[in-house]
Amino acid sequence: MSDDSESVLPTAIADFLKRDSAGGIVLMGTAVLAIVLANSPLEHYYHLLLDTRVLVAVGAFELGKPLLLWVNDGLMALFFLLVGLELKREVIDGELSSVKSVVFPAIGAIGGMAVPAMIYVALNFDDPLELNGWAIPAATDIAFALGVLMLLGPRVPTSMKIFLTSLAIFDDIGAIVIIAIFYTSNLSLLALAVAGACVCVLFVLNWRGVALTSPYLVVGLVMWTALLKSGVHATLAAVVLAMFIPMRDAKSPDAPSPLTVLEHDLHSVVAFIVLPVFAFCNAGISLSGVGMDQVLHSVPVGIALGLFLGKQVGVFGFCWLGVKIGLARMPSGMSWLSLYGISLLCGIGFTMSLFISSLAFDDANVDRLFDERLGIVAGSVLSGIVGYLVLRVSLRRGGAKS
């Protein structure tokens, strides 16, 4: 192989990783790989890997969990830390820093969470166990949705990207609140007290103007461990930690922002490691023995309809109403058709929906006829395909102009 050919591959990989759609493509690839493995002769080894017990011990303190839970409780904390950092930056200096820019995506996010949840509840109202999954279709996977949007190339106006990102941030806030309120049980007051002490330490660090992020991360790790033992979902520690990371170095105004530096460092790790690993560990749906009873069960059907139908009705309908009553204004560079396409993309709930479903059902010690992941995959794929096609037509018509 020549030197030229040897240099082409690394260059091509580097160019691919720089593309905005790269994260979504990698995420999709790992999800497909998980489904293939779960329906192959390697299925046993796939589940054996996920069930492998990983133990961390320091003296008398031990923390042992299956690999799957380390991914869901630990690795995903980095994702929520990134979400928290992005939220704080947008509120202070970004698109969410003014009321006018906040209203339109906020209205869309409210509709996009409420309508899917209502559709799911309407189909599963009679069973308390099934009803526990009401929040699953309320989630939007920003990595996947932006990945699909970026496949449309440079024709996509900046306003559409900003709107989708802002809406997804509000959606993530809603998901965080839902997890904290509805998927928390068996509280340990001692562990919560330790977590509260960590919050006080973070406040002091921020108040004293400490710009190094390492002390914050160490305290955040202790807080994560405490919450893991408390009964509150441990990933919430990452969101709290993000709120205390300083936006600016008060002692050196010209120094780089500690928050933006940490956000930049995390972005590639989350996009190309955390989310793909999470998808690989959670998307392995075995279709062996799956019959129409499972496919048409009210849980996967409710999730699929919530994501595909509920999201588009909720986001588009609430945004339309907000504009018509004068509460919000359509962003420049967007049309009603492009807004409808974006509303469809919000139905891609993949990663966050899987995460919430693991909280809603994985701890249920009962045999279940349904597999909620069938609905998540079906609703997300359908939303992504139709949304892409609608946006492609919109951009071809010059629909990016309002």
Beta strands, then each sheet from edge to edge (+ up, - down):
strand 1: 53-58
strand 2: 61-66
sheet 1: 1+ 2-
end
